[in-house]
Amino acid sequence: MKFCSNKSNDVFLYPRVADALAQYNIKVFKDQLDFIVHGRWAEAESDIVLKAARALRPLINHILEGQSHDVEDGAGA
């Protein structure tokens, strides 16, 4: 996530996607989800998973769809 959110790495066609990935809320969800995934003793709380899904789903869809759909008015705007 750090690599992808760094605009200088040019991972995304639209720089604002990297901005969205770098947002504080997404980093908080990542930390919580990492704890759940990598800690076998941890149980996922449904509200955390739902909130993370709402925040991350658009970015994941954008990545999986090959960035082919418009997310901004014009490239690099």
The first five atom37 places (N, CA, C, CB, O) and aatype in JSON, in Angstrom:
{
  "aatype": [12, 11, 13, 4, 15, 2, 11, 15, 2, 3, 19, 13, 10, 18, 14, 1, 19, 0, 3, 0, 10, 0, 5, 18, 2, 9, 11, 19, 13, 11, 3, 5, 10, 3, 13, 9, 19, 8, 7, 1, 17, 0, 6, 0, 6, 15, 3, 9, 19, 10, 11, 0, 0, 1, 0, 10, 1, 14, 10, 9, 2, 8, 9, 10, 6, 7, 5, 15, 8, 3, 19, 6, 3, 7, 0, 7, 0],
  "atom_mask": [
    [1, 1, 1, 1, 1],
    [1, 1, 1, 1, 1],
    [1, 1, 1, 1, 1],
    [1, 1, 1, 1, 1],
    [1, 1, 1, 1, 1],
    [1, 1, 1, 1, 1],
    [1, 1, 1, 1, 1],
    [1, 1, 1, 1, 1],
    [1, 1, 1, 1, 1],
    [1, 1, 1, 1, 1],
    [1, 1, 1, 1, 1],
    [1, 1, 1, 1, 1],
    [1, 1, 1, 1, 1],
    [1, 1, 1, 1, 1],
    [1, 1, 1, 1, 1],
    [1, 1, 1, 1, 1],
    [1, 1, 1, 1, 1],
    [1, 1, 1, 1, 1],
    [1, 1, 1, 1, 1],
    [1, 1, 1, 1, 1],
    [1, 1, 1, 1, 1],
    [1, 1, 1, 1, 1],
    [1, 1, 1, 1, 1],
    [1, 1, 1, 1, 1],
    [1, 1, 1, 1, 1],
    [1, 1, 1, 1, 1],
    [1, 1, 1, 1, 1],
    [1, 1, 1, 1, 1],
    [1, 1, 1, 1, 1],
    [1, 1, 1, 1, 1],
    [1, 1, 1, 1, 1],
    [1, 1, 1, 1, 1],
    [1, 1, 1, 1, 1],
    [1, 1, 1, 1, 1],
    [1, 1, 1, 1, 1],
    [1, 1, 1, 1, 1],
    [1, 1, 1, 1, 1],
    [1, 1, 1, 1, 1],
    [1, 1, 1, 0, 1],
    [1, 1, 1, 1, 1],
    [1, 1, 1, 1, 1],
    [1, 1, 1, 1, 1],
    [1, 1, 1, 1, 1],
    [1, 1, 1, 1, 1],
    [1, 1, 1, 1, 1],
    [1, 1, 1, 1, 1],
    [1, 1, 1, 1, 1],
    [1, 1, 1, 1, 1],
    [1, 1, 1, 1, 1],
    [1, 1, 1, 1, 1],
    [1, 1, 1, 1, 1],
    [1, 1, 1, 1, 1],
    [1, 1, 1, 1, 1],
    [1, 1, 1, 1, 1],
    [1, 1, 1, 1, 1],
    [1, 1, 1, 1, 1],
    [1, 1, 1, 1, 1],
    [1, 1, 1, 1, 1],
    [1, 1, 1, 1, 1],
    [1, 1, 1, 1, 1],
    [1, 1, 1, 1, 1],
    [1, 1, 1, 1, 1],
    [1, 1, 1, 1, 1],
    [1, 1, 1, 1, 1],
    [1, 1, 1, 1, 1],
    [1, 1, 1, 0, 1],
    [1, 1, 1, 1, 1],
    [1, 1, 1, 1, 1],
    [1, 1, 1, 1, 1],
    [1, 1, 1, 1, 1],
    [1, 1, 1, 1, 1],
    [1, 1, 1, 1, 1],
    [1, 1, 1, 1, 1],
    [1, 1, 1, 0, 1],
    [1, 1, 1, 1, 1],
    [1, 1, 1, 0, 1],
    [1, 1, 1, 1, 1]
  ],
  "atom_positions": [
    [[0.82, -1.18, 0.0], [0.0, 0.0, 0.0], [0.86, 1.25, 0.0], [-0.93, -0.01, 1.19], [0.53, 2.23, -0.67]],
    [[1.96, 1.23, 0.73], [2.83, 2.4, 0.75], [3.39, 2.67, -0.65], [3.99, 2.21, 1.76], [3.41, 3.81, -1.11]],
    [[3.84, 1.62, -1.31], [4.4, 1.77, -2.65], [3.35, 2.32, -3.62], [4.94, 0.42, -3.16], [3.62, 3.24, -4.38]],
    [[2.16, 1.74, -3.58], [1.1, 2.15, -4.51], [0.59, 3.56, -4.24], [-0.05, 1.17, -4.44], [0.17, 4.24, -5.17]],
    [[0.63, 4.0, -3.0], [0.12, 5.33, -2.67], [1.14, 6.42, -2.93], [-0.31, 5.37, -1.23], [0.81, 7.61, -2.85]],
    [[2.37, 6.05, -3.25], [3.41, 7.02, -3.57], [3.28, 7.39, -5.05], [4.83, 6.46, -3.26], [3.56, 6.57, -5.92]],
    [[2.87, 8.63, -5.32], [2.61, 9.07, -6.7], [3.84, 8.95, -7.59], [2.14, 10.51, -6.71], [3.71, 8.72, -8.79]],
    [[5.02, 9.09, -7.03], [6.24, 9.02, -7.85], [6.49, 7.62, -8.41], [7.45, 9.47, -7.03], [7.3, 7.47, -9.33]],
    [[5.82, 6.62, -7.88], [5.96, 5.26, -8.4], [5.09, 5.0, -9.62], [5.63, 4.26, -7.32], [5.21, 3.97, -10.27]],
    [[4.2, 5.94, -9.93], [3.35, 5.87, -11.13], [2.61, 4.54, -11.27], [4.19, 6.1, -12.37], [2.56, 3.96, -12.36]],
    [[2.04, 4.07, -10.18], [1.28, 2.83, -10.22], [-0.07, 3.04, -10.9], [1.08, 2.27, -8.8], [-0.55, 2.18, -11.64]],
    [[-0.68, 4.19, -10.64], [-2.01, 4.47, -11.16], [-1.96, 5.5, -12.28], [-2.92, 4.96, -10.04], [-1.14, 6.42, -12.27]],
    [[-2.84, 5.34, -13.23], [-2.96, 6.28, -14.34], [-3.4, 7.65, -13.82], [-3.96, 5.75, -15.38], [-2.94, 8.68, -14.31]],
    [[-4.29, 7.66, -12.84], [-4.82, 8.9, -12.27], [-4.2, 9.13, -10.89], [-6.37, 8.86, -12.17], [-4.36, 8.29, -10.0]],
    [[-3.49, 10.22, -10.7], [-2.81, 10.46, -9.42], [-3.75, 10.51, -8.21], [-2.06, 11.75, -9.48], [-3.33, 10.19, -7.1]],
    [[-5.0, 10.89, -8.42], [-5.93, 10.98, -7.29], [-6.26, 9.6, -6.7], [-7.23, 11.67, -7.72], [-6.69, 9.5, -5.56]],
    [[-6.05, 8.54, -7.47], [-6.26, 7.2, -6.92], [-5.21, 6.95, -5.84], [-6.16, 6.11, -8.05], [-5.53, 6.4, -4.78]],
    [[-3.98, 7.35, -6.09], [-2.93, 7.23, -5.07], [-3.28, 8.06, -3.85], [-1.56, 7.66, -5.64], [-3.02, 7.64, -2.72]],
    [[-3.86, 9.24, -4.06], [-4.28, 10.07, -2.94], [-5.31, 9.34, -2.08], [-4.87, 11.41, -3.44], [-5.23, 9.35, -0.85]],
    [[-6.26, 8.71, -2.74], [-7.31, 7.98, -2.01], [-6.7, 6.83, -1.21], [-8.37, 7.44, -2.99], [-7.12, 6.57, -0.08]],
    [[-5.74, 6.16, -1.79], [-5.1, 5.04, -1.11], [-4.28, 5.52, 0.09], [-4.2, 4.26, -2.09], [-4.13, 4.79, 1.07]],
    [[-3.77, 6.72, 0.03], [-2.94, 7.25, 1.1], [-3.75, 7.85, 2.25], [-2.01, 8.3, 0.56], [-3.17, 8.24, 3.26]],
    [[-5.05, 7.92, 2.11], [-5.89, 8.53, 3.14], [-5.74, 7.8, 4.47], [-7.35, 8.53, 2.71], [-5.51, 6.59, 4.52]],
    [[-5.87, 8.56, 5.52], [-5.73, 8.03, 6.87], [-6.68, 6.86, 7.14], [-5.97, 9.14, 7.88], [-6.26, 5.85, 7.71]],
    [[-7.93, 6.98, 6.76], [-8.91, 5.94, 7.06], [-8.51, 4.6, 6.46], [-10.29, 6.33, 6.55], [-8.67, 3.56, 7.1]],
    [[-7.99, 4.62, 5.25], [-7.61, 3.37, 4.61], [-6.42, 2.75, 5.33], [-7.28, 3.6, 3.13], [-6.35, 1.53, 5.46]],
    [[-5.48, 3.56, 5.79], [-4.34, 3.03, 6.54], [-4.79, 2.41, 7.85], [-3.32, 4.14, 6.8], [-4.25, 1.39, 8.28]],
    [[-5.77, 3.03, 8.5], [-6.3, 2.47, 9.74], [-6.92, 1.11, 9.47], [-7.34, 3.42, 10.38], [-6.69, 0.16, 10.22]],
    [[-7.71, 1.01, 8.39], [-8.32, -0.28, 8.05], [-7.25, -1.31, 7.73], [-9.28, -0.12, 6.86], [-7.38, -2.47, 8.13]],
    [[-6.21, -0.92, 7.03], [-5.15, -1.85, 6.68], [-4.52, -2.42, 7.95], [-4.07, -1.16, 5.81], [-4.31, -3.63, 8.05]],
    [[-4.22, -1.55, 8.9], [-3.62, -2.02, 10.15], [-4.54, -3.0, 10.87], [-3.3, -0.84, 11.06], [-4.09, -4.03, 11.36]],
    [[-5.82, -2.68, 10.93], [-6.76, -3.57, 11.6], [-6.91, -4.89, 10.86], [-8.13, -2.88, 11.73], [-6.93, -5.95, 11.48]],
    [[-7.0, -4.83, 9.54], [-7.16, -6.05, 8.77], [-5.89, -6.9, 8.8], [-7.53, -5.72, 7.32], [-5.97, -8.13, 8.83]],
    [[-4.71, -6.26, 8.8], [-3.46, -7.01, 8.94], [-3.45, -7.79, 10.25], [-2.25, -6.06, 8.87], [-3.04, -8.95, 10.28]],
    [[-3.9, -7.14, 11.31], [-3.93, -7.8, 12.61], [-4.85, -9.02, 12.57], [-4.4, -6.83, 13.69], [-4.52, -10.08, 13.11]],
    [[-6.0, -8.87, 11.91], [-6.96, -9.97, 11.83], [-6.41, -11.1, 10.96], [-8.29, -9.47, 11.25], [-6.52, -12.27, 11.33]],
    [[-5.83, -10.75, 9.82], [-5.34, -11.77, 8.88], [-4.12, -12.5, 9.43], [-5.01, -11.13, 7.53], [-4.03, -13.72, 9.32]],
    [[-3.18, -11.75, 10.01], [-1.93, -12.35, 10.44], [-1.94, -12.84, 11.88], [-0.83, -11.37, 10.26], [-1.01, -13.52, 12.3]],
    [[-2.96, -12.51, 12.61], [-3.08, -12.98, 13.98], [-4.17, -14.04, 14.07], [0.0, 0.0, 0.0], [-5.35, -13.69, 14.14]],
    [[-3.82, -15.27, 14.06], [-4.8, -16.37, 14.06], [-5.73, -16.31, 15.26], [-4.08, -17.71, 14.04], [-6.83, -16.86, 15.23]],
    [[-5.3, -15.65, 16.31], [-6.11, -15.54, 17.52], [-7.14, -14.41, 17.45], [-5.21, -15.33, 18.71], [-8.02, -14.33, 18.3]],
    [[-7.03, -13.55, 16.46], [-7.91, -12.39, 16.35], [-9.16, -12.73, 15.55], [-7.17, -11.21, 15.7], [-9.1, -13.46, 14.56]],
    [[-10.28, -12.2, 15.98], [-11.53, -12.37, 15.25], [-11.91, -11.06, 14.6], [-12.66, -12.87, 16.18], [-11.75, -9.99, 15.18]],
    [[-12.42, -11.16, 13.4], [-12.83, -9.96, 12.67], [-14.16, -9.45, 13.21], [-12.94, -10.24, 11.16], [-15.11, -10.22, 13.37]],
    [[-14.22, -8.16, 13.48], [-15.47, -7.54, 13.87], [-16.18, -7.12, 12.59], [-15.25, -6.32, 14.82], [-15.59, -6.5, 11.71]],
    [[-17.46, -7.47, 12.49], [-18.18, -7.23, 11.25], [-18.22, -5.77, 10.84], [-19.58, -7.75, 11.37], [-18.14, -5.47, 9.65]],
    [[-18.33, -4.86, 11.79], [-18.4, -3.44, 11.41], [-17.08, -2.95, 10.83], [-18.79, -2.59, 12.61], [-17.08, -2.11, 9.93]],
    [[-15.95, -3.45, 11.33], [-14.65, -3.07, 10.77], [-14.51, -3.59, 9.35], [-13.5, -3.62, 11.65], [-14.05, -2.87, 8.46]],
    [[-14.91, -4.83, 9.13], [-14.82, -5.43, 7.8], [-15.73, -4.68, 6.82], [-15.2, -6.93, 7.85], [-15.32, -4.41, 5.69]],
    [[-16.94, -4.34, 7.23], [-17.86, -3.61, 6.36], [-17.35, -2.22, 6.04], [-19.23, -3.52, 7.0], [-17.43, -1.78, 4.89]],
    [[-16.82, -1.52, 7.02], [-16.28, -0.18, 6.78], [-15.06, -0.24, 5.86], [-15.91, 0.5, 8.1], [-14.91, 0.6, 4.98]],
    [[-14.21, -1.22, 6.07], [-13.03, -1.37, 5.22], [-13.46, -1.7, 3.79], [-12.1, -2.48, 5.76], [-12.88, -1.19, 2.83]],
    [[-14.46, -2.54, 3.65], [-14.95, -2.9, 2.31], [-15.48, -1.67, 1.58], [-16.04, -3.97, 2.4], [-15.22, -1.49, 0.39]],
    [[-16.22, -0.83, 2.29], [-16.75, 0.39, 1.66], [-15.62, 1.31, 1.21], [-17.67, 1.14, 2.63], [-15.71, 1.94, 0.15]],
    [[-14.57, 1.4, 2.01], [-13.46, 2.29, 1.69], [-12.56, 1.72, 0.6], [-12.65, 2.57, 2.93], [-12.08, 2.46, -0.26]],
    [[-12.33, 0.42, 0.63], [-11.36, -0.19, -0.27], [-11.93, -0.76, -1.56], [-10.65, -1.27, 0.44], [-11.22, -0.86, -2.56]],
    [[-13.21, -1.12, -1.57], [-13.8, -1.75, -2.75], [-13.62, -0.92, -4.03], [-15.27, -1.99, -2.51], [-13.24, -1.49, -5.05]],
    [[-13.89, 0.39, -4.01], [-13.7, 1.16, -5.24], [-12.26, 1.12, -5.76], [-14.12, 2.6, -5.01], [-12.03, 1.05, -6.97]],
    [[-11.3, 1.18, -4.85], [-9.9, 1.11, -5.27], [-9.54, -0.27, -5.83], [-8.99, 1.44, -4.11], [-8.85, -0.37, -6.84]],
    [[-10.01, -1.3, -5.16], [-9.72, -2.66, -5.64], [-10.37, -2.89, -7.0], [-10.23, -3.7, -4.62], [-9.74, -3.46, -7.89]],
    [[-11.61, -2.45, -7.16], [-12.27, -2.57, -8.47], [-11.49, -1.82, -9.54], [-13.71, -2.05, -8.41], [-11.33, -2.32, -10.65]],
    [[-11.03, -0.64, -9.21], [-10.27, 0.17, -10.15], [-9.0, -0.57, -10.59], [-9.91, 1.53, -9.53], [-8.66, -0.57, -11.78]],
    [[-8.31, -1.18, -9.65], [-7.09, -1.92, -9.95], [-7.41, -3.16, -10.79], [-6.36, -2.33, -8.65], [-6.76, -3.41, -11.81]],
    [[-8.42, -3.92, -10.38], [-8.75, -5.17, -11.07], [-9.31, -4.95, -12.47], [-9.74, -5.95, -10.27], [-9.16, -5.8, -13.35]],
    [[-9.97, -3.81, -12.68], [-10.54, -3.52, -13.99], [-9.52, -2.87, -14.91], [-11.75, -2.63, -13.85], [-9.87, -2.41, -16.0]],
    [[-8.27, -2.83, -14.5], [-7.22, -2.32, -15.35], [-7.25, -0.81, -15.52], [0.0, 0.0, 0.0], [-6.7, -0.29, -16.49]],
    [[-7.87, -0.11, -14.59], [-7.93, 1.34, -14.64], [-8.56, 1.86, -15.93], [-6.54, 1.92, -14.48], [-8.28, 2.98, -16.36]],
    [[-9.4, 1.04, -16.54], [-9.96, 1.41, -17.84], [-11.18, 2.33, -17.73], [-10.35, 0.16, -18.58], [-11.53, 2.98, -18.72]],
    [[-11.81, 2.4, -16.58], [-12.98, 3.25, -16.46], [-12.57, 4.63, -15.94], [-14.02, 2.61, -15.53], [-11.57, 4.76, -15.24]],
    [[-13.34, 5.62, -16.29], [-13.01, 7.0, -15.91], [-13.28, 7.21, -14.43], [-13.82, 8.01, -16.75], [-14.34, 6.88, -13.92]],
    [[-12.3, 7.77, -13.76], [-12.48, 8.16, -12.36], [-12.32, 9.67, -12.2], [-11.48, 7.42, -11.47], [-12.61, 10.22, -11.14]],
    [[-11.86, 10.31, -13.24], [-11.67, 11.75, -13.21], [-12.02, 12.32, -14.57], [-10.22, 12.11, -12.82], [-12.16, 11.58, -15.55]],
    [[-12.15, 13.61, -14.63], [-12.38, 14.29, -15.9], [-11.06, 14.54, -16.59], [-13.14, 15.6, -15.7], [-10.43, 15.57, -16.35]],
    [[-10.63, 13.63, -17.43], [-9.38, 13.8, -18.15], [-8.21, 13.21, -17.38], [0.0, 0.0, 0.0], [-8.19, 13.22, -16.15]],
    [[-7.24, 12.7, -18.11], [-6.09, 12.06, -17.5], [-5.25, 13.08, -16.74], [-5.24, 11.36, -18.57], [-4.94, 14.16, -17.25]],
    [[-4.9, 12.72, -15.53], [-4.03, 13.55, -14.71], [-4.64, 14.86, -14.24], [0.0, 0.0, 0.0], [-3.92, 15.74, -13.77]],
    [[-5.95, 15.0, -14.37], [-6.6, 16.25, -13.97], [-6.69, 16.38, -12.48], [-7.98, 16.36, -14.56], [-7.2, 17.37, -11.97]]
  ]
}
